[in-house]
Amino acid sequence: MNSPVSEEFIQGIPKAELHLHIEGTLEPEIMFEIAARNRMQLPYPTVSDLRQAYVFGNLQDFLDIYYQGANVLQKEEDFYDLTMAYLRKAHSQNVKHVEIFFDPQTHTARGIDFKTVIHGIYKAMNDAGQQTGISTYLIMCFLRHLSEESALQTLQQSLPFRDRIIGVGLDSSELGHPPSKFRNVFARALDEGFMTVAHAGEEGPAEYIRDAIEILKVSRIDHGNNALNDESLLQRIIEREIPLTLCPLSNLKLKVVNNLIEHPLKTLLGKGVVATINSDDPAYFGGYVNENYLSIVEALGLSKAEVITLAKNSFTGSFLPEPLKNNFVLQIEQYASNTE
């Protein structure tokens, strides 16, 4: 298993994606199409001009254009088209299961009903499942630059749709917005039976990862790069098998790392962390999950054995029931055996 990892091998291996913002899959072509349908004028004359604007100096630069792009999403069919386009792309890359993030506050703040958002996304999830067999879960994220009161209101809005949402998360601007800011809403979410995850340790310090685990009681950390800066925290993550949903191309685009050679994935994997590879906001960061695998494999010289471990981690780190996790792991082992 130490032979070079081919693009064909990465394409064929079954995998899951656990860190994917559906609003971050809004490709310029779809953005222009939806804007035209909704009679909206974008501040960019062409698709090419919009793509050229996808140059970010940091997380906040990205978020500014991300929220601007989300403004075109107005109707149920917009959310349906957005979600379906992503799920078809994921299926084409042999992604078998996705746990999709969505940001209701991005839309309700613009006067879009919560039900409009979730109906469109959920209908696409169902249709894609029937058409391709892809498995999907939905995770509702709170925007950390907003107040906890706003998050509590959003949690309340979600309760009529409790059967459609498996968990809650925390995303948006990390610096200056520690996990402790949201202790009450996460406690309420846990009481309601939601699974919990949180973005931490991307731009923020290792302390934010610790607080997400200890205060928010999360089952999984999104990003988590800076866990390497705290040895006791790292050992806790390893011992409790808390997955990290790493996003290489996102980290490169947002300058979390200057070069993928510096990315901590290989080190984390070597220490026994349940590390996974994900695309985050692929329309903005230059690649879906397979492009992330290919880029990091090349940069870090990952072996087939390491790629197999990463693919297995993507299922074991998911919220799927144990029998389904085991079934997907078996599929990976069979695939690896057949491609030796």
ABEGO torsion letter per residue (X at the ends): XABBBBAAAAAABBBBBABBBAAAABBAAAAAAAAAAAGBBBABABAAAAAAABBBABAAAAAAAAAAAAAABABAAAAAAAAAAAAAAAAAAGBABBBBBBBAAAAAAAGBBAAAAAAAAAAAAAAAAAAAGBBBBBBBBBBAABBAAAAAAAAAAAAAAAAABABBBBBEBABGBBAAAAAAAAAAAAAAGBBBBBBBGAABBAAAAAAAAAAAGBABBBEGAAAAABAAAAAAAAAAGBBBBBBAAAAAAAGABABAAABAAAAAAAAGBBBBBBAGBAAAAGEBAAAAAAAAAAAAGBBAAAAAAAAAAAAAABABBAAAAAAAAAAAAAAAAAAX
